[in-house]
Amino acid sequence: MRGLFRRKGVTPERRRPAGFDALPAAGELGTHPRSIPLASAPPSGFFRYGEFIDHPQGCPSLLFPLYRFLRDFVPDVSNGVWAWVRLCSTPQSVAYVGGGPGEQQAAAEVVAALDRRIYEFDHMKQQGMDALVNAFFLSVFTYGCFAGEVVLRDDRRGIDRFYIVDPATIRFKRFPTSRRLVPYQVLPDGRIIRLREASFFYYGLDADGDNPYGRSPLSALPWVVKISQEMLEDMGRAVHNAGWPQLHVRFSPPAREPGESLEHYAARTEAGYREIRDGLRAKKADSNFLTFDNVEIGYLSPRGGATQWFQAYQAVSEQVVSALHLPPFMLGRNWGTTESWGAAQYELMVNNAVSVQRGAKRMCEWLRNLELALAGLPVITHHHFRPHRQLAARENAEARKTAIEADLLLLDRQLIPPEAVVAAHFPGGGR
């Protein structure tokens, strides 16, 4: 994978680590780092200083296809990923800042042209940034990360395409002196090439101090899915073996008559059994069956196992719901009985979606602002997602009205300054 930007080289002075005689005095700021990442816990193996950072998933080229299989073929997992992607994909808009009206109009035309060609799948007929954002969310909620590379046009005056990269092939390396993380890619033939940072984009979900790669929401699912699938298979076999409730006929042989030979008695009993059997086989669904009182007819069905199966499978389903970080009602289950419970779950879910939307927002702004900079326009863009609908909008409005009226009363009595009211209720400023 090749980028089209050149990274400025680091000067020899910058590469040379600070010697003992060149250390800054106490209280001064140095130009070289002296600390080592996670020096207190080197056995973790994630940061081998100056070498490639180990991927927390072990071998993502083997594990990521498993995540994709779970997403595509396990109903609960597929439903959960589908719900997260659609929850994050709210309607989007672009705001332009800087420049005059004519420059902003020209910037809008440049951005519109970029949206028509930014997505690499031409057969989707100019899906633009919306399709790229949807692919971003799908990758993040499946693998926990997203990667891509910008490629410029031949004249280097604009972006040609943004190519999505398999995140399983990305590795990061931390350099000892600058402590900068530099991306690399593992090629199919085993070679590792360095990527140009200016043209490379990577987002890791829940990246922490020893893991720049991110964490897949599905990483906690394989063992749960294995148990649930085995349970469903066993339950299917058990139900198939028990069958549906059906007639159970108990035939009591007649008494042996005095002087009747044993052979004659056995033949008479066998004939009566065959007559009942043949009558049951020929019986229609809406017909009746008449017998002597030596025949008892009842229902045969499994007893005591249905509830146990449901409770066991529900326990496994709860683990799937927890791993996907979704409220149960998003998977068609509702284990709560109050409206406040559902509202609290919805607000938590919206907060999670907004945090992931920020990553897509940075990607879209980086792409559009790069295109405008290459076009020589002094305009920048801000990407916005429409806020999610509030379940208790009326109640929230009433609460805000009450809070503002209380602060205005305090302001009238000169107990608080006007600036405090503006800061509390109008963070963006007010008149």
Secondary structure, DSSP 8 states (H G I E B T S, - for coil): ---S-------HHHHS---GGG---TTS--SS----TTTT-GGG-S--TTSB---TTS-HHHHHHHHHHHHHH-HHHHHHHHHHHHHH---EEEEEESS-HHHHHHHHHHHHHHHHHSBS-GGG-S-HHHHHHHHHHHHHHHHSEEEEEEEE-TTSSSEEEEEEE-GGGEEEEE-TTT--EEEEEE-TTS-EEE--GGGEEEEETT-BTTBTT---GGGG-HHHHHHHHHHHHHHHHHHHHH-S-EEEEEE------TT--HHHHHHHHHHHHHHHHHHHHH--TT------TTEEEEEE---SSHHHHHHHHHHHHHHHHHHHT--GGGGT------HHHHHHHHHHHHHHHHHHHHHHHHHHHHHHHHHHHHTT---EEEEEE-----TTHHHHHHHHHHHHHHHHHHHHTTSS-HHHHHHHH-TT---
